[in-house]
């Protein structure tokens, strides 16, 4: 069974969300820049130590390590410009490469006695600000393991021997190791927690902006609908007058009189719809809601929808909700369900089934049809404005339904049924819909 969740167009195009999504390759480029600076400093330090200070260092091995890291840096620069996404696992691997390279350099240059051993803190800081907590602990554990190994396994550097006796661990070296271990733990915990809080704040700001953009779109549609309703009021009133005159004409044949009565009832329905459009726009602008019994709401929904779709005779409503349940709703929620029912009736006029029930703390309004189902290519764009798969209409029905679901903290989910047909679920958190939870 195929499942699709409605996509929010404003969320896709939101600059804040785009920036968050694109931060991973940007961080990878920053890591390359940092590597370039470090490699340049290490090359200069190696040249100074050998040529000026006259230290006896394994120049060949150190040059090979630095050359390999230079090639890795160039390859990473190239990779950062590619289209495929940078995952957290890949970034973790890059940081572990830095830890390994630093370990190899320090092994050839005095081990833990080298004052540059504290540079192990840099990958930990980078991980704490860019990666999930569990990955940060992996970098910290790897760095601490490398530091601990360098306490015992390294190539002695004569220039450091007066200060760090190679025959054993003195208090200074042990103190440096302890300081590193404490610093790594503090950075991993506190910096990672602060970075996580910042990311959550940014995501909350992005979500709030997305919701505001969506509300502005809905308000624009509601305002347009209210203006259209006002403009259509005059021609509808004229048609009502003409239909009344025709109905009162004694010379009108009886078959035509029935048609005029049908036309009059449809004009009345049009007038009610226009009034509802105006009311919806006013309620949405003012943020007004009302409380109604759940069973009464769905009974009115069925009555209203069947007036709109009198040709759909086999529609069935199954309401599996507590009798005392009270719903807190605005007019957009009813319109969202009507849109979904209309979509089902368009593709399957002989079978439309609605079921309302509670599942895992959510009110689920499931609507089934016996149509052709939803192709995967079209499912990707469901819920976006001005997109329709029916070749007619404005493509706003599913957008309004999806926006209404988002306003209640819910979502729309589509399933392809077997052997044919589809099922759309409007899922809303119970605490946002029911007055008594």
SVG drawing of the C-alpha trace seen along z (x, -y; Angstrom):
<svg xmlns="http://www.w3.org/2000/svg" viewBox="-52 -44 122 50">
<polyline fill="none" stroke="black" stroke-width="0.4" points="0.0,0.0 1.4,-3.4 1.3,-6.2 1.8,-9.9 1.8,-12.9 0.7,-16.3 3.5,-18.6 3.4,-22.2 4.4,-24.5 5.4,-27.4 7.6,-25.1 9.4,-24.0 10.1,-27.5 10.8,-29.0 14.2,-30.7 14.9,-29.8 14.3,-26.1 16.4,-26.3 19.2,-27.8 19.0,-25.1 19.0,-22.4 22.1,-24.0 24.2,-24.4 25.8,-20.9 27.8,-21.6 28.6,-25.0 30.0,-23.5 32.0,-21.0 33.6,-24.0 34.4,-25.7 36.0,-22.5 38.1,-22.5 39.1,-26.1 40.2,-25.2 42.2,-22.2 43.9,-24.5 44.9,-26.9 46.1,-24.1 48.1,-22.4 49.7,-25.6 50.7,-26.2 52.0,-22.7 54.1,-23.0 55.6,-26.3 56.2,-24.8 57.9,-21.8 60.2,-24.0 61.0,-26.3 61.8,-23.4 64.1,-21.7 65.8,-24.6 66.0,-27.2 65.9,-25.2 67.7,-22.2 65.4,-19.6 65.8,-16.0 62.3,-15.2 61.2,-12.5 60.7,-15.0 59.8,-12.3 57.0,-10.7 55.6,-14.1 55.6,-15.4 53.8,-12.4 51.1,-12.7 50.6,-16.4 50.6,-15.7 47.9,-13.1 45.8,-15.5 46.3,-18.2 44.9,-15.8 42.0,-14.8 41.3,-18.5 41.2,-19.1 38.9,-16.1 36.6,-17.4 36.5,-20.9 35.4,-19.2 32.8,-17.0 31.3,-20.0 30.2,-21.5 28.4,-18.4 24.6,-18.1 24.2,-15.1 23.5,-15.9 26.1,-16.0 25.0,-13.6 25.8,-13.7 27.6,-10.3 29.9,-11.8 30.7,-14.8 31.5,-12.6 33.9,-10.6 35.6,-13.8 36.2,-14.8 37.6,-11.3 40.0,-11.7 41.3,-14.9 41.7,-13.1 43.6,-10.3 45.9,-12.7 46.7,-14.7 47.4,-11.5 49.9,-10.4 51.7,-13.8 52.0,-13.9 53.2,-10.3 56.2,-11.4 56.7,-14.6 56.9,-13.8 53.4,-12.3 51.4,-13.6 54.3,-15.8 53.9,-18.0 52.1,-21.2 49.9,-21.0 48.2,-17.9 45.4,-20.2 44.4,-20.7 42.3,-17.5 39.7,-19.8 39.0,-21.5 37.2,-18.5 35.3,-18.1 34.1,-21.7 33.2,-21.4 31.2,-18.2 29.4,-19.8 28.1,-22.6 27.2,-20.7 26.4,-17.1 23.9,-15.2 24.9,-14.5 25.8,-10.8 28.2,-11.7 29.8,-14.3 30.5,-11.7 32.1,-9.5 34.5,-12.3 35.3,-13.0 35.9,-9.3 38.1,-9.0 40.1,-12.1 40.5,-10.9 41.6,-7.5 44.1,-9.0 45.5,-11.3 45.7,-8.3 47.6,-6.2 50.1,-9.0 50.9,-8.9 52.6,-5.5 53.3,-5.1 55.2,-7.9 58.6,-8.8 60.5,-10.9 61.5,-14.4 64.7,-15.5 63.8,-19.1 60.9,-18.1 62.8,-15.6 64.1,-18.1 60.5,-18.9 58.9,-15.5 60.9,-12.5 60.5,-9.8 61.1,-7.0 57.7,-7.5 54.6,-9.7 55.4,-12.8 52.7,-14.9 52.8,-17.5 51.9,-15.1 49.2,-13.4 47.8,-16.9 47.7,-17.8 45.8,-14.5 43.4,-15.1 42.8,-18.7 42.1,-17.5 39.6,-14.8 37.7,-17.3 37.7,-19.9 36.5,-17.3 33.6,-16.2 32.5,-19.7 32.6,-20.8 30.8,-17.7 28.0,-18.1 27.4,-21.8 28.4,-23.0 26.4,-20.2 23.4,-21.1 23.6,-24.8 24.0,-24.0 21.0,-21.7 18.9,-24.4 20.0,-26.9 19.0,-24.5 15.6,-23.9 15.0,-27.6 15.9,-28.1 13.5,-25.3 10.8,-26.8 11.3,-30.2 11.2,-28.5 8.0,-26.7 6.4,-29.9 7.3,-31.7 6.0,-28.9 2.7,-29.0 2.5,-32.7 3.1,-32.5 0.4,-29.9 -2.1,-31.9 -1.4,-34.9 -2.1,-32.7 -5.3,-31.5 -6.3,-35.0 -5.7,-36.2 -7.9,-33.4 -10.6,-34.1 -10.5,-37.9 -10.8,-37.1 -13.7,-34.7 -15.5,-37.4 -15.0,-39.9 -16.3,-37.4 -19.3,-36.6 -20.1,-40.4 -19.9,-40.8 -22.0,-37.7 -24.8,-38.8 -26.4,-41.2 -26.7,-38.8 -27.9,-36.0 -30.6,-38.4 -31.6,-39.2 -31.9,-35.5 -34.0,-34.9 -36.4,-37.6 -36.7,-36.1 -37.2,-32.6 -40.0,-33.9 -41.7,-35.6 -41.5,-32.5 -42.9,-30.4 -45.8,-32.8 -46.6,-32.8 -49.9,-30.8 -49.0,-30.1 -45.9,-28.2 -46.2,-24.5 -46.1,-22.1 -42.8,-20.3 -41.1,-23.7 -42.5,-24.7 -40.7,-21.8 -37.4,-22.9 -37.9,-26.4 -38.4,-25.2 -35.2,-23.2 -33.4,-26.2 -34.8,-28.3 -33.5,-25.8 -30.1,-25.9 -30.0,-29.7 -30.9,-29.6 -28.0,-27.1 -25.7,-29.4 -26.7,-32.3 -26.0,-30.3 -22.6,-29.3 -21.7,-32.9 -22.9,-33.9 -20.8,-31.1 -17.7,-32.3 -18.1,-35.8 -18.6,-34.3 -15.5,-32.1 -13.4,-35.1 -14.6,-37.1 -14.1,-34.2 -10.6,-33.4 -9.6,-37.1 -10.9,-37.4 -9.7,-33.9 -13.2,-32.9 -14.1,-29.4 -17.2,-27.6 -18.1,-24.6 -20.4,-21.9 -21.2,-18.3 -19.1,-16.0 -22.1,-13.9 -24.0,-17.0 -21.1,-18.4 -20.8,-15.4 -24.6,-15.2 -24.6,-18.8 -21.6,-18.1 -23.4,-15.2 -26.5,-17.3 -24.6,-20.2 -22.5,-18.1 -25.4,-16.1 -27.1,-19.4 -24.0,-20.2 -23.7,-16.7 -27.3,-15.4 -26.1,-12.9 -24.0,-11.0 -26.4,-8.5 -24.2,-5.9 -22.1,-8.1 -22.0,-6.6 -20.8,-8.3 -19.6,-6.1 -19.0,-8.2 -17.2,-6.2 -16.9,-8.9 -18.1,-9.3 -21.6,-10.6 -20.6,-13.5 -17.6,-14.6 -17.6,-18.4 -15.5,-19.8 -13.8,-23.2 -13.7,-24.3 -13.8,-27.1 -15.4,-27.2 -12.2,-26.1 -12.4,-22.6 -15.8,-21.9 -14.7,-23.3 -11.6,-21.1 -13.7,-17.9 -16.1,-19.0 -13.2,-19.5 -12.0,-16.0 -15.5,-14.5 -15.8,-16.4 -12.5,-15.0 -13.7,-11.5 -17.0,-12.0 -15.3,-13.4 -13.4,-10.1 -15.9,-7.7 -19.5,-9.0 -20.9,-5.6 -18.8,-5.0 -17.8,-7.5 -17.3,-6.4 -16.4,-8.6 -15.4,-7.3 -14.5,-9.4 -12.7,-7.8 -9.9,-8.3 -6.6,-6.6 -3.5,-7.1 -4.6,-10.5 -5.7,-11.8 -9.1,-12.5 -9.0,-10.6 -11.5,-11.5 -10.9,-8.9 -12.5,-9.2 -12.4,-6.4 -13.2,-6.2 -13.1,-3.6 -11.2,-5.6 -7.9,-4.9 -5.7,-5.8 -2.9,-8.3 0.2,-8.0 3.5,-8.6 4.4,-11.5 1.2,-13.4 1.4,-12.5 4.6,-14.5 2.6,-17.7 -0.6,-17.0 -1.6,-19.9 0.3,-22.6 -1.7,-25.6 -3.0,-25.8 -2.2,-22.2 -5.0,-19.9 -5.0,-16.4 -8.6,-16.7 -7.9,-19.0 -10.4,-21.5 -10.8,-23.7 -8.4,-26.1 -6.4,-23.5 -7.2,-25.1 -9.3,-22.4 -6.5,-20.2 -4.4,-23.2 -7.2,-24.6 -7.7,-21.2 -4.0,-20.8 -3.7,-24.3 -6.6,-23.7 -5.0,-20.5 -1.7,-22.3 -3.6,-25.0 -4.8,-22.3 -1.4,-20.7 -2.5,-17.8 -1.8,-16.5 -3.2,-14.8 -2.2,-11.3 -3.1,-9.4 -3.1,-5.7 -3.7,-3.7 -6.3,-1.0 -6.3,2.5 -7.4,3.5 -8.2,-0.1 -9.2,-3.4 -7.6,-5.7 -8.1,-6.7 -7.3,-10.1 -7.0,-10.6 -7.3,-14.0 -5.5,-13.5 -5.9,-16.1 -4.5,-16.0 -7.4,-15.4 -6.3,-18.2 -6.7,-20.7 -10.1,-19.6 -12.1,-18.3 -13.0,-20.6 -12.7,-17.9 -9.6,-16.3"/>
</svg>
